[in-house]
Amino acid sequence: MAVKVGNSWVSETALTYAKAKSGSGTSVSLKALSDRYPGVNFTTNTQNFSQKGTNNIQIAPNILVQMQNDPDKLVEYEALIYDCAQLVYSGKMSQGGMGYHIKAAGTVINADGSVSGWSIAEDDDGGQTRNSTKLDKDKKDTWADKIHEKQKAKSEKARKEAAARLQEQMNGTEMKSYADNLFLSQAGMDSYNQLSSVSYQDYVNRFESEVSEVYEKDGNADAVKSDSFDQHVNRMAAAYDKMKNSIEEKYAKEDHKTEYHHFSMTR
């Protein structure tokens, strides 16, 4: 829950901590702050995008002077620093999203006592986006609330963008696949049609030829008219077997195997 101290909104935990640290002799130098908040990079350079890493807290020099000279300001800004440090420890300052990561970020306590922040996000393609925001002192929110709000909005935006990119990729793949399949199917169908049209007539011609050859071996047409039905069937079967063997030999060649395989894969 946010509570107001001075002109700032801070968390209750931060205020409790700041009050405990507000006794006499509390140092507010950058080194002393680094000792109280290990792992945080403190600096008096308050320019956005001026630091590396995601553990930055930037404090205007005049704020440090106020903290040193005014006990109330010490509590107020110590509480702000505490909240900012907890963001670093929680990992929220470096929390990326789908398709991007946070390369650098920092919170800033400006010369007028306002709090702002910045971040540099880098997407998976290496492109960078710079963002900055500032707390509205008229609203009852802490910097943690603001970070959460910004991260939520950014994550939602990244999710939608990633979904859009995925859809584009899927659409492109589908169109390419459709075009490829259409091409392959057409090529296979052409091959099939060619084989069918040529082979059908070839089958007829071959069959007639084989039948004639069988009958010629047994004598002229007049001589076989009196043959039994079984004899005619046997002659036809012999002609069929000869034709079948011939066709199988023909289509056992590699070029016909390829054509048949091409067609069968595109069905």
Residue pairs with C-beta under 8 A, 6 or more apart in sequence:
1 11
1 12
2 9
2 10
2 11
2 140
2 141
2 142
2 145
3 9
3 10
3 11
3 12
3 15
4 10
4 140
5 15
5 18
5 75
5 76
5 79
6 72
6 73
6 75
6 76
6 113
7 76
7 113
7 137
8 76
8 77
8 79
8 80
8 113
8 115
8 137
9 135
9 137
9 139
9 140
9 141
9 142
10 18
10 76
10 79
10 80
10 82
10 83
10 142
11 79
11 82
11 83
11 86
11 142
11 144
13 82
14 79
14 80
14 82
14 83
14 86
14 142
15 75
15 79
17 78
17 79
17 82
18 74
18 75
18 76
18 78
18 79
18 82
19 75
21 36
21 78
22 71
22 74
22 75
22 78
26 32
26 74
28 64
28 67
28 68
28 74
28 78
29 64
30 42
30 43
30 44
30 59
30 64
33 40
33 42
33 57
33 59
33 81
34 40
34 42
37 57
37 81
37 82
37 85
37 88
39 55
39 88
39 89
40 55
40 56
40 57
40 85
40 88
41 51
41 53
41 55
41 56
41 57
42 57
42 58
42 59
43 51
43 56
43 57
43 58
43 59
44 58
44 59
44 60
44 61
44 64
45 51
45 58
46 58
46 59
46 60
46 108
46 109
46 110
46 111
47 58
48 106
48 108
48 116
48 118
48 130
48 132
49 104
49 118
49 120
49 130
49 132
50 58
50 106
51 58
51 104
51 106
52 104
53 104
54 88
54 93
54 94
54 102
54 103
54 104
54 105
54 106
54 119
55 88
55 93
56 104
56 105
56 106
56 107
57 81
57 84
57 85
57 88
57 106
57 107
57 108
57 109
58 106
58 107
58 108
58 109
59 77
59 81
59 108
59 109
60 108
60 109
60 110
60 111
62 111
63 73
63 77
63 109
63 110
63 111
63 113
66 73
66 77
67 73
67 74
67 77
67 78
68 74
76 113
77 109
77 113
80 109
80 115
80 143
81 109
83 142
83 143
83 144
84 107
84 109
84 115
84 143
86 144
87 93
87 107
87 143
87 144
87 147
92 144
92 147
92 148
92 151
93 102
93 105
93 106
93 107
93 119
93 147
94 101
94 102
94 105
95 102
95 151
96 102
96 121
97 151
97 154
97 155
97 158
97 159
98 155
98 158
98 159
98 162
99 123
99 124
99 158
99 161
99 162
99 165
100 121
100 122
100 123
100 124
100 129
100 158
101 121
101 122
102 119
102 120
102 121
102 122
103 120
103 121
103 122
103 128
104 119
104 120
105 117
105 118
105 119
105 120
106 117
106 118
106 119
107 115
107 116
107 117
107 143
108 115
108 116
108 117
108 118
109 115
110 116
114 134
114 135
114 137
115 134
115 135
115 143
116 132
116 133
116 134
116 135
117 132
117 133
117 134
117 143
117 146
117 147
118 130
118 131
118 132
118 133
119 130
119 131
119 132
120 128
120 129
120 130
120 131
121 128
121 129
121 130
121 131
121 154
122 128
122 129
123 129
131 150
131 154
133 146
133 150
135 141
135 143
135 146
141 149
181 266
184 262
184 265
184 266
185 266
185 267
187 262
187 266
188 262
188 263
188 264
188 265
188 266
188 267
189 263
189 266
191 259
191 262
191 263
192 263
195 256
195 259
199 247
203 243
203 247
206 243
206 246
206 247
207 239
207 240
207 243
210 238
210 239
210 240
210 242
210 243
211 235
211 236
211 239
213 239
214 235
214 238
214 239
215 221
215 224
215 235
218 224
218 235
224 231
224 232
250 256
251 257
251 260
